[in-house]
Amino acid sequence: MTKLSKTIELSNGVEIPRVGFGVWKIDNEKVSGVVQTAIKAGYRHVDTARAYKNEEGVGKGIKKSGLDRKKMFVTTKLAVQDFSRPEEEFERSLEKLKMDYVDLYLLHWPFIGWKNAWKELEKIYKEGKARSIGVSNFNIKQLEEIKRMGGMKPMVNQVEISPFINRKELVAYCQTEGIVVEAYSPLTRGKRLGDKVINDLAKEYRKTAAQIMIRWGLQHDLVMLPKSETEEHIKSNIEVFDFEIKAADMKKLDSLNENYSALFPGWSRK
Ligand SMILES: NC(=O)c1ccc[n+]([C@@H]2O[C@H](COP(=O)([O-])OP(=O)(O)OC[C@H]3O[C@@H](n4cnc5c(N)ncnc54)[C@H](OP(=O)(O)O)[C@@H]3O)[C@@H](O)[C@H]2O)c1
């Protein structure tokens, strides 16, 4: 079995845990307890955003867990409506989290004003308040535009990826450019967990369908960001380092691609 390290190194040397805990749609009141459960289960990476309105609860959960802040990798994102005032909104995020830095700060979507916002993120990075910076939902064309701007390259691009939308070309581009790809909605928001190919493999490997999907992404060198509010799922979703999907089965999973977006099912090309 090829042993996978628990972290990947970003282009600036910062280590990012390969499995992160997604908290979108988890209520601010509830998220503190859920984050504590996740930390207990072994997660050392949490993915939130201004737009999720739960940074405060996430910060509380980390604090209450008793874990040293430095041992946790915390990501938050600048919301599109705040692209005209990144510095101010970044400070507001820190205040909500009750932290003096984040590990990764992302532009949430490539909306109007993103170029200027990116320059501001570079400043935040240079001031040492974000250990790394990146983008989310960017395509190759937009990443090329950043390159032409001549400043910093994003360390991360967070996009929707699952076996049903594998974004092979974008992943290859990012990996060649030294940009780590994070997979969001890696469990298709629960919508395709019943797929037959995945469940047959789950039986064969004595794993859950979710574990097969997460491990598939890890073997493609993606950072996987599953979300869960259910203790049993939280625990099992990170138990993905003790098995390996064989090359032939990886191909089977790769062939499930149909550019299906669980986030925008209407946009899917099925
Ligand atoms: N940058 C962006 O624009 C963007 C967009 C979307 C998401 N994200 C990030 O990515 C994270 C994950 O994506 P997501 O929240 O859209 O969805 P997801 O992780 O693909 O799926 C979550 C769903 O799967 C269920 N689930 C989780 N583990 C399971 C298991 N072992 N067995 C059965 N069901 C299971 C969850 O239910 P339970 O809670 O009951 O387990 C929930 O309904 C988000 O939380 C967020 O941090 C980022």
The ligand as a Gaussian input file, in Angstrom:
#p B3LYP/6-31G(d) Opt

LIG

0 1
 N      -15.966000      27.297000      -2.135000
 C      -17.223000      27.052000      -2.410000
 O      -17.869000      27.748000      -3.214000
 C      -17.903000      25.899000      -1.732000
 C      -19.159000      25.452000      -2.186000
 C      -19.745000      24.356000      -1.558000
 C      -19.075000      23.732000      -0.500000
 N      -17.878000      24.216000      -0.056000
 C      -17.152000      23.579000       1.092000
 O      -17.116000      22.162000       0.915000
 C      -17.711000      21.531000       2.044000
 C      -18.360000      20.209000       1.664000
 O      -19.316000      20.352000       0.656000
 P      -20.880000      20.265000       0.907000
 O      -21.205000      20.731000       2.265000
 O      -21.525000      20.971000      -0.232000
 O      -21.267000      18.744000       0.732000
 P      -20.614000      17.264000       0.830000
 O      -19.518000      17.219000       1.792000
 O      -20.401000      16.814000      -0.571000
 O      -21.870000      16.443000       1.373000
 C      -22.458000      16.682000       2.599000
 C      -23.701000      15.806000       2.693000
 O      -23.305000      14.435000       2.705000
 C      -23.813000      13.805000       3.880000
 N      -22.783000      12.894000       4.368000
 C      -21.545000      13.201000       4.819000
 N      -20.864000      12.092000       5.163000
 C      -21.683000      11.050000       4.920000
 C      -21.552000       9.654000       5.089000
 N      -20.441000       9.118000       5.544000
 N      -22.609000       8.878000       4.748000
 C      -23.761000       9.411000       4.290000
 N      -23.951000      10.735000       4.101000
 C      -22.919000      11.553000       4.426000
 C      -24.068000      14.934000       4.862000
 O      -25.076000      14.571000       5.762000
 P      -24.759000      14.523000       7.358000
 O      -24.454000      15.910000       7.765000
 O      -25.970000      13.944000       7.964000
 O      -23.580000      13.600000       7.522000
 C      -24.502000      16.051000       3.945000
 O      -25.863000      15.919000       3.616000
 C      -18.695000      22.593000       2.543000
 O      -19.178000      22.328000       3.833000
 C      -17.859000      23.822000       2.420000
 O      -16.932000      23.891000       3.480000
 C      -17.279000      25.272000      -0.680000

